[in-house]
Amino acid sequence: MQTTKTKVINSCLNPVWNEEMTFSMKEPVGIIKFEVFDWDRFKYDDKMGQAFLDLQPVAAATKLRRALRLTAGETNLRKVNPDADNCLLSDSFVTYANGEVAIDARLRLREVESGELFVTIKWIEPDSANTGKQADH
């Protein structure tokens, strides 16, 4: 399991992160888990919620892009509906644009009264400069 943390944003009720994280992926592709904490200097950080997103639709769309030999343009490769394997608030599309396969997703935090994450997951092919997928959030 691979983990990483974002920077701490102090004194903000609606923090915004714009950070890139790179992870190596292996078949079978699983679920990415996001955990949100309220940082505390003097005691344990408070868990604010968590969200999940199944990466299989993104991996499948990447294979479809290869099969279709897409090299230019912009197209929706796959529609992803909210279900038990993800925390999507609404339908999302895996798209191909500017040479990248990506999904923009609005996720609802679980185990909390309210809270949302907006994430972009980009899948980068192993023959590219970087291996794996990148998550901006």
N, C-alpha and C positions, 0 to 999 in steps of 0.2 A: 504494500500500500504506500502510495506517495502522498505527502502532505506539504502544504505551504501556508504561510500566513500573509495577510495584507498588513499594511502599516496601520497604526492606531490613529484615529481621528478624534481629537478631543472636543468636548463641549459642543456637540452637534446632534440634534434629534433626527436628522435625515442625512446621514453621511453619504458621500459619493466617492467611490474609489474608481480610478482609471488605471488599473495595473494589469500587466501581462504576466501570465504564469505558463510555463511550458512543462508538459508531462509526456513521458514515453508511454505508448499504448501497445498492448499485446492482445491477440485474439484469445478467447472471446472478449469482446469489449463489454465493460460493465456499466455501472451507474456512478456518476460523479455526485459527491455529497458536499454540500455547503453548510458550514456551521457558523452562526453569528453569535458573538459574545460581546458583552458590555465590559470593557476593560476596567479593572479596579486596581489601584496602586497598592492598597493595604491588605487585601484579602483575595480569595479566588475570584477569577473572572466569572460574571454571571452569564449563563447560557441564555440567549435571547430567542433561539429557534434554529431550525435546520430545514434544508430543502434538498430535493433529489432531482436529478435529470438523467434519464437513460440515454447513454451515448450510442446505442445500437442503431437508431435511425440515422444518425450522422455518419457512422461507419458504412451503413448500407448505401446512403446517398453518395458517398465517396466512390464506392465500387460502381454505382450507376454512372457517375460522371466519367469514370475511366472507360466503361463499356460504350458509352455514347461518344467518347473521344471529344468531349467539350474542351475547347481551348480559349474561346472568347465569348463575349456576350454575357447576358445575365438571365438566369432561369430558376424557377422553383423546382427542386428535385424531389422533395417529399414533404408531405403535410404530417405534423405530429400533433395528435390530440391529447388533451389532458387525460391521465389515467392513473392507476395505482402505482405505476413505476416512475412517475414523475410528479412534480408539484406545479405543473403549468397552470397558469390562471386562464389561459385562452389558447386557441390553436396557434401553433408556430410553424414556420416553414424552414426547411433546410434549403438553402439557396446556393447557387454558384454564381459568383460575380468577381471580377478583377482577379481571376485565377485562383480563388479561394472557395472552399466549401465551408459554410458557416450556418449557425442557427442563432437568432436573437430570441431570447426567451424571458418571459416574465414569470417568476416563480413565487409562490406563496410559501411563507415560512410556516412550518408545522410546530406544534407544541408551544404556540404563543398566540395571544389574542389577535394580533394583526402584525403585518410586516411583509414586505415584498423585496425581491432581488431582481434586478434586470441584468442579465448576463449575455455575453456573446461568446460562443464556442466556435473556434476555427480549427478545422482539421487540416494539418499539413502533412503531405505525403512524405514517406521515408526518403524518396529520392530528392526532396527539397533540401535546402540548407539546414533546416531544423527537423528533427524527428519528433513526431507526436502530435499533440493538439495543444492549442493555446486557449486560455480562458481570460477574457477581459471582464472585469466586474468592478 
